[in-house]
Amino acid sequence: MSESIPEATESIARVIITFIAAQKTIDPQTISQASTFEELQMDSLDKINLSFEVEERYGISIPDNALESLRTVGDVVDGVQRIQAEKTT
C-alpha cells in the first residue's frame, strides 16, 4: 500500500501544477512542488480559484483559514492528502 502514496502524490501534484500553469499561462515544466505562490505570482484570488478546483476535483472541503497557511504547491498536495486521509478514517 505504501507504494501507492508516491504515485498519489505525483498525481495530485500534476493536477495542481497543470491548473496553476493554465491559470497563470506559464510552462508547467517550470513549476515544482517546491514552487511558492509568491514565485508563481499567485494572489489571494488565484488561491481561492485553486481551492475551488481542488475541492471539486477531489470531493473535499478546504477550510477557509487553511488557505492562508498554503505557501507552496507541495503544501496544497500535502493538504489534499491529509484531508483525504481524514475522510477515510
C-alpha positions in Angstrom: 0.0 0.0 0.0 2.9 2.4 0.7 3.9 2.2 -3.0 0.7 4.0 -4.0 1.4 7.0 -1.8 4.2 8.5 -4.0 2.0 7.8 -7.1 -0.9 9.6 -5.4 1.4 12.5 -4.5 2.6 12.7 -8.1 -0.9 12.5 -9.5 -2.2 15.3 -7.2 0.8 17.4 -7.9 0.4 17.0 -11.6 -3.3 18.2 -11.4 -2.4 21.2 -9.3 0.6 22.2 -11.4 -1.5 21.8 -14.6 -4.2 24.0 -13.2 -1.7 26.7 -12.0 0.1 26.7 -15.3 -3.2 27.2 -17.2 -4.4 29.9 -14.8 -1.1 31.8 -14.9 -0.2 31.0 -18.5 3.2 29.6 -17.7 5.0 26.5 -18.7 4.1 23.6 -16.3 7.7 22.4 -16.6 8.8 25.4 -14.6 6.6 24.5 -11.6 7.5 22.0 -8.9 6.2 21.1 -5.5 8.7 23.5 -4.1 7.4 26.4 -6.1 6.0 29.1 -3.9 2.8 31.0 -4.7 4.9 34.2 -4.4 7.3 32.9 -7.2 4.2 32.0 -9.3 2.7 35.4 -8.7 -0.5 33.9 -7.3 -2.6 36.4 -5.4 -5.4 35.6 -3.0 -8.0 35.3 -5.8 -5.7 32.8 -7.6 -5.5 30.8 -4.3 -9.3 30.8 -4.0 -9.7 29.6 -7.5 -7.2 26.9 -6.9 -9.0 25.8 -3.8 -12.4 25.6 -5.7 -10.7 23.5 -8.3 -9.2 21.1 -5.8 -12.4 20.8 -3.8 -14.4 20.0 -6.9 -11.8 17.6 -8.3 -11.2 15.6 -5.1 -14.6 16.0 -3.4 -13.1 17.6 -0.3 -13.6 20.8 1.6 -10.7 23.1 2.3 -11.2 25.2 5.4 -11.0 28.9 4.6 -8.4 29.5 7.3 -6.2 26.8 5.7 -5.7 28.9 2.6 -3.6 31.5 4.5 -1.1 28.8 5.5 -0.6 27.5 2.0 2.7 28.8 0.6 3.9 26.2 -1.9 2.5 23.7 -4.4 3.6 21.0 -2.1 1.6 22.5 0.8 -1.5 22.0 -1.4 -0.6 18.4 -2.2 0.0 17.7 1.4 -3.3 19.3 2.4 -5.3 17.3 -0.1 -3.7 14.1 1.1 -4.3 15.0 4.7 -8.0 15.8 4.1 -8.5 12.7 2.0 -6.9 10.6 4.8 -9.2 12.2 7.4 -12.2 11.3 5.3 -11.3 7.6 5.2 -10.8 7.3 9.0 
